[in-house]
Amino acid sequence: MASLQSFLAVKPAAGWAAPSRRARVAAFLAPPPPTTAAAVGAARRELSAASLAVVDGEARYLVGTYKRSRVVFEHGRGCKLYDTDGREYLDMAAGIAVTALGHADPDVCATIAEQAGKVVHVSNVFYTKPQVELAKRLVEVSFADRAFFASTGTEANEAAIKFSRKFQRAAHPESGDPPTEFLAFSSSFHGRTMGAVALTSKSQYREPFAPVMPGVTFVDYGDLEAAKKFVRSGRVAAVFVEPVQGEGGIHSATREFLQGLRDACDEAGALLVFDEVQCGFGRTGHLWAHEAYGVEPDIMTLAKPLANGIPIGVVLVKEKIAAAINYGDHGTTFGGGPLACQTAITVFDKITRPGFLAEVSRKGESFKQLLRAKLSGNPHVREVRGVGLLVGVELDVPAGPLVDACLDAGVVVLTAGKGNVVRLVPPLIVSEKELEHAADVIRDCLPALDVVAAA
């Protein structure tokens, strides 16, 4: 199979030591791994001594919060990653929708090098030009009037929680009991800190750390009547919703749902917060995911792709929220540093070039159609769905074995939902040829699911 053969080929990048001639010859002569379910598991490769040393070191020195795949990545270029043994992988995960411009983008690398040679960090007690310039760019192309910079998506959502409560306190100056509660939705994911995790629906993320922030109610994603009923109670400071859910299983809202939330919030005086940490900044083929619905929030949180892997988060707000925030109400050590902001400006300029987002939309639609055609007829595939290059393949069994088989075949994919959705969020620069290759590998690895179904 061509996809498996290309995985076995060693493709060293410039500046990296190539494997020995003997190793390359052995890899070339090795027969392609068979694709039956049993053989896919048996073909799981052994790690080299160098890779095993890293794996063993992780087990010894790091807190075990991640169930890691047994691969040690060393470098990347474009949509390709390379492990410590020189094997090539097609990256259909992009660091969980982060590296929008792929790995080692020349413009991003040049920006990082140049800015690192100037200044990496100064306190937010002082001004820096990159922070102000990035805020200007984001405000000018959005609903917002002001920006607050953080370091991560969860930190951005924590700020949005605080801003919402402070706004309600300012909006009800005579009340000793202003609205403080929040509405969130099933399958939501807003982060892992104590406030953001309280807005995250999966109980396994919340219950081990209870009590988390109180005052959060969940209703089914898309159930407008239940949402409106709760918002009209008058106790809600803000409604948090993802226009397109990523971690939750690649579920898209409808215009009626988001517009209904907008109307209910306006009627009750609650704020509408769009979490676009994963679905925003070009991922759906629109700069902002909510643009497709024609509904604007009061607050929007962003993070993942903004600086192509350099940590950054942003909260965009309307003036009425900004007016309620005073000096000292919130802050962050690393948020909005010059290195992250200058890098984000470079990413912003490339993503907003004419035609870039239209290509994302076109490639995403083509990819979905390709997957539907290649995966049709397999009894485990329930649905292919998504927007732009945020695509999910829902299965009737856990997706883990398929994800592992794809990794063995040289394609990196993720899970989502209840573990039964294959999440595909490649760099936005991915080519048609690379998307077709990914679809072929997923199709060829589907027999790995038969083991799960038979168990």
Secondary structure, DSSP 8 states (H G I E B T S, - for coil): -HHHHHHHSB---TTS----HHHHHHHHHS-----SHHHHHHT-----HHHHHHHHHHHHHS-S-----S--EEEEEBTEEEETT-BEEEESSHHHHT-TT-BT-HHHHHHHHHHHTT-S---TTS--HHHHHHHHHHHHTSS-SEEEEESSHHHHHHHHHHHHHHHHHHH-TT-SS---EEEEETT----SSTTTGGG---HHHHGGG-S--S-EEEE-TT-HHHHHHHHTTS-EEEEEE-SEETTTTSEE--HHHHHHHHHHHHHHT-EEEEE-TTTTTTTTSSSSGGGGGT---SEEEE-TTTTTTS--EEEEE-HHHHTT--TTS---SSTT-HHHHHHHHHHHHHHTSTTHHHHHHHHHHHHHHHHHHHHTT-TTEEEEEEETTEEEEEESS-SHHHHHHHHHTTEE-EEETTTTEEEE---TT--HHHHHHHHHHHHHHTTHHHHHHH-
